Amino acid sequence: MTLVSALRAVVGDDGLLVRDEELYAYEADGLTLHRGLPAAVVLPRDKTDVQRLVRVCRAHGVPFVPRGAGTGLSGGATAIEGGVVIELQRMDRIVRVDAQDRLAVVQPGVVNADLSKAVAPLGLFYAPDPSSQQACTIGGNVAENSGGPHTLKYGTTTDHVLGLELVLPDGTLVRMGSDVGAATGYDLVGAVVGSEGTLGIVTEATVRLTPIPESVATMLGIFDGVVDACRAVGAVIGGGLVPAALEIIDQRTINAVEDSRYAAGLPRDAGAILIVEVDGAAGSVAAQVERIRGFAEAAGAREFRVAGDDDERARFWRARKGAFGAMGRLAPDLYVHDAVVPRKKLPEILAAVCEIGDRHRLKLSNVFHAGDGNLHPNISFDRRDADERVRVIAAGEEILRTCVEAGGVITGEHGVGTEKRDYMRLLFSEDDLGAMIRLRHAFDPERVCNPGKIFPATRFCVESDPKARGYDEVPLS
Ligand SMILES: Cc1cc2nc3c(=O)[nH]c(=O)nc-3n(C[C@H](O)[C@H](O)[C@H](O)COP(=O)(O)OP(=O)(O)OC[C@H]3O[C@@H](n4cnc5c(N)ncnc54)[C@H](O)[C@@H]3O)c2cc1C
């Protein structure tokens, strides 16, 4: 049986995409610089389908790539070496909610925001809130260990995953973790969260739910420059407060947002806006607001606004979370960087990042999780312009090196994927990488599960060259 007929036998015609015009939609994720066309895309309906699909791929010697909504920004869901994309979006059921134990069991295709919506009537929410939460899936969040504006107080995905069900690359189904979150034996959940789809396919996740806080206040500090806004962040944290969110958007971003459907009445002439949110018991919030006002004004805020009601709060957040989407107005492509630096160095690093953008004659803007020191320098460009593409890549590398030299790391939440695999050596020695490779090998000795991700391309020439593994000899239909 050919590969395609074997895949069809599992998912039927309506779960199989093989025509060129269908496959092009899967050529890239949110990182449009890196592309790879799969031979087929399959859409399983349950874990048994996933097990059977994985076994079909192995039997035919082709790699497979798990995929959620494809909103990833590091090339993680791109079939860089061809093979089969296993898209989990049809597995989108919330299987069980236990309000008393504050947990939910969900299939991987559940959209992040839908989970919070579903449990809101119980006074609960799912805390990790990537800005892409209207589209991205829990499976993708688990694989990327995603964060979001509220990571500062609530932590990233890894702090909210209690247990996982995983189809291993040989088709075996395993469970790890527990409903109570306590790990017995090796912390395999910890290893799988953030493994970028290289250790197996998540078919179910047990996640922690959090009580909706009694009271919330959302504020805007309006500054003439982004460096002053960064100073305010340092003052708030140094002052011992732990806001739920501390986010900065710069002037270019403000104007893109105000030109878009996410417009929130932000002042277009502001150099930067700091969004601060505090939450907690009703009595505790007002005092925190006043302290933050003081810190912002001392750092040079020319205006300080507090959202008057839930509608206004929602408007501020729609502007922040819609910022990447609004960038689509600036150029056809957007390269979203994601590095973390020590918070106290934010002002100098931000200045250096802007200088790099200017020197390479690029349209660079910043919208980022300032409280976590997690920068997102965004470069708007047109990938059809070869000269601009070269400058985009050169500037990106300089930005990463600058962040690492300042004591930072190359990704905060978007993962390594194909994008940063060749920068892993900036942080890790050969021995460090070797330890990670051996972990991967324990799950996937044949490197069939999402190959070409995380590890430097030059380290494993056999892995990075599909022909060396004989994939080109496999009949695809
Ligand atoms: C506008 C925009 C804003 C964003 N904001 C944020 C943000 O604030 N914070 C943040 O962290 N990220 C953000 N992202 C990045 C992205 O949304 C996240 O990485 C998200 O978790 C990806 O989910 P997805 O369902 O789209 O996964 P995909 O992009 O489809 O896949 C991502 C990775 O997960 C793997 N994967 C997917 N499903 C499974 C599964 N079931 N089992 C095993 N592996 C799997 C894939 O192989 C791939 O490596 C943003 C992206 C965009 C476009």
The ligand as a Gaussian input file, in Angstrom:
#p B3LYP/6-31G(d) Opt

LIG

0 1
 C       -0.321000      37.082000      16.714000
 C        0.478000      36.116000      17.529000
 C        0.693000      36.361000      18.879000
 C        1.402000      35.444000      19.665000
 N        1.563000      35.691000      20.997000
 C        2.186000      34.782000      21.774000
 C        2.334000      35.013000      23.180000
 O        1.898000      36.019000      23.740000
 N        2.968000      34.057000      23.896000
 C        3.448000      32.908000      23.320000
 O        4.008000      32.074000      24.031000
 N        3.331000      32.687000      22.001000
 C        2.714000      33.569000      21.216000
 N        2.582000      33.339000      19.871000
 C        3.164000      32.105000      19.285000
 C        2.163000      30.911000      19.168000
 O        0.832000      31.366000      19.126000
 C        2.360000      29.909000      20.310000
 O        3.623000      29.298000      20.182000
 C        1.285000      28.823000      20.365000
 O        1.456000      28.033000      21.501000
 C        1.278000      27.917000      19.137000
 O        0.087000      27.147000      19.170000
 P       -0.471000      26.470000      17.841000
 O       -1.672000      25.679000      18.197000
 O       -0.643000      27.476000      16.790000
 O        0.739000      25.490000      17.518000
 P        1.525000      25.262000      16.145000
 O        2.101000      26.535000      15.657000
 O        0.692000      24.497000      15.218000
 O        2.708000      24.335000      16.657000
 C        3.674000      24.821000      17.544000
 C        4.594000      23.680000      17.988000
 O        3.829000      22.758000      18.744000
 C        3.921000      21.450000      18.195000
 N        2.611000      20.840000      18.440000
 C        1.392000      21.337000      18.120000
 N        0.424000      20.514000      18.582000
 C        1.055000      19.489000      19.207000
 C        0.610000      18.320000      19.882000
 N       -0.679000      18.031000      20.031000
 N        1.536000      17.478000      20.382000
 C        2.861000      17.737000      20.259000
 N        3.327000      18.826000      19.636000
 C        2.439000      19.693000      19.119000
 C        4.292000      21.657000      16.739000
 O        4.986000      20.556000      16.215000
 C        5.178000      22.891000      16.841000
 O        6.492000      22.508000      17.165000
 C        1.917000      34.260000      19.065000
 C        1.707000      34.018000      17.704000
 C        1.009000      34.929000      16.939000
 C        0.787000      34.645000      15.481000

